[in-house]
């Protein structure tokens, strides 16, 4: 069986928590999981590290092979897409932010952007 490479976007939101729960259901023994938190800039990288800690702990508890990425700064939409491509990710898992319809219209949600632009399969946790 081919190893499946999963990547999950984690930003400390409730949507990210749900995305992680979906990831735990999908990841099988021998698969790999990349945990990604995208800080806007270097000054937020410590917060990004901290926000991943509970997810690292759960992965360790469940013996899930994982890697954490917190050193890619900028717009999460484009960072996630380029990371998924460069790391040859099979499935990217994202949560929904629960933005209001107006905010989503103006900002464009991360989940809808990656569904449109990522080169791999995308699972959106709801």
N, C-alpha and C positions, 0 to 999 in steps of 0.2 A: 504494500500500500504506500502510495506517495505521501510524503510529509506535506502537510498543508501549512502555509505561512499566513498567520492571522496578524492583523495590526488593529489596535484599538485606540481611539482618540478619547483621552480623559481630561476633563477640564474642571473637575470638582462639582459639576452640576448633578442634579438628580438624573438627567438624561444619560450622563456618563456612567452613573451607577448602574442604570438599566442596561446600558451597552455592555458593561463588564459582566453582568449576569448572563446575558446572551452569549458572550464569549465563552464563559465557563461551560455552557451547555454544548457549544460547538467543538471546542478544543478536545482532541483525543490524544491518547498517549503517542508520543513521537512527533506531534505537531509543534510548531513554535508560535510564540505570541510576543508581539512587540507592543509595549505600552508606550504611548506617546502623549506628552503634554507639551503644548506649544506656547511658551511665554511670549509676550509682545516684544520684550527686550531682555538684555542680560540681567538687569536689576530684578527681574521677576523670576529668574531661574531657580532661586532657592525655594520660592513658593511652589513652583512646578514640581521640584524634587519632593517636597513635603506632601503635596497632594497625591503623589503616586505611592507613598509609603504603604498605605493600607492595602493597595492592590498588589504590591510586591509581596507583602506578608501572606496574603491569601494564596498567591501563586506558589510561594515556597511551601506553605502548608499542604497544598494539593499536589506538590511535586510537578508543577507545570513549568516547562522550560520557557524562560522569558528573557527579554532584554528590555531595558527602559531607555527612552530617548527624551531628553529634556533640553538639548543644546541647539535646537533648531528654532530660531526666533522669527517672528513676523505674523503674517496672516495665516491662521490655521488652515484655511481652505486650500491655499496653494501649497503650503508646507506639507500637509497630509497627502495631497496628490503626488507631489514630487518624491516624497519618502516612499510611498507605496510603489511607485515606479522603480526608483533606484534600488529598492530592497527586494524587488520582484515578489511583492506580497500577492497572495491569492485572494484574500478576502479582507476588506477594510470594514471595521464595525464602528458605527457612530451612534450617538444618541440624538434625540431631538431636544432642542433648547427650551421649547415652549415659549418662543417669542410671540408677541401679539402679531396679528395679521399685518398691521401697518409696519411694524419694525421689520418683519420678515421681508416685506415688499421693498423697503428701503435698503436694508442691510444685506438681504439675501442670506439664508441660513447656511451654516457649514454643511449640514446634511444634504440639502438640495444641490449645493455646489459640487460636492464630491460625487454624488450620484451621477451628475452630468459629466464631470471631467476626469474622474479617476480611471485608470487603465485596467483596474481589477474589479471583481465583484464587490458590491457594497451592501452591507446589511445595516438597515436603520432600525434601532431598537425604539420601541414606543412605550 
